Amino acid sequence: MRKPTNDVDMMLSSAAYFIAKHYGLSLPEVWKMNMREFEESFVWASAAERVKAEEMEKASGESKSRTRVASTHGTMPFSN
């Protein structure tokens, strides 16, 4: 089965935007890349974003474990 060109164009445009945004490039600069540069830039940008997301998730989990609400079991302050 052959995919329509519009889908391929949309995927390439999305990848180009992702690369441009990640590296702070303009879209014309991205489109001037050869295919190898484009692929490598996409792979490295994707990997960097994944690592960043994992670090954020880890930091979020650590901060959640530190933020605990005091238990209401046992004696309450000033209850004597």
N, C-alpha and C positions, 0 to 999 in steps of 0.2 A: 504494500500500500504506500502511496506517495503522499506526503504532506503538502498542503497548499503553500505556495510561496509566502502568503501573508503571515502565516504562523511563523515561518522561519525568519522573515523580516522582523516580526515583533520580538522574537527571542533574541536576535542579534542586536536590535535597538535597545532592548532591556539590559542586555549584557554590557553594551557600550556605555549606557547611562550609569550602570553600577560601577564600572571601571573608572569612568570620569569622576564620579562622586567620591570614590574611595581614594583616588590618587590626586584629586584636585586639578584634573585636566579639563580642557574643553572637549566637547564632542568632536569637533574637527580634528583635534590632536589624536583622539582615540581612533577615528576612522583612517588616519594616516598610518597607523600601525600595520605591520605585515601580520599575516595570520598567526605566526608563531608568537610574536609579541602580544597579540591580542589574547591568545589562549593562555599564555603564561601569566599575563596580568590578571585575567579573570580568575584563574586558579589560585594565585597568591592572595588576591583581594578576598576571595571566598574563604580561604583558610584563615586569614586574619580576622575576618568578621566572625567566623565560627569560634575562634579562640576568645575573642572579646565577649561574645555572648556567653560562653562557658564561664569566663571569669566573673561576669556580672551575675550569673546564676549562683555561682559559688559565694560571692560576696553577699548576695541577697539572702542566701540560706544561712550564712554565718550571722548576719545581723538579726535574722528572725530568731535564731536560737539564743541570742543574747537578750532579746526583748521578751521577757517572760512576765506575766502578770502574777503578782503575789497571790498565793493561795489563800482562800477564805476558810480553810479548814483549821481547826484549832482555835485558840483564844484570840479574840479581837483586841486590838490595842484599847486601853482604857476600859476594859470590861470588868475589871476587878472592883 
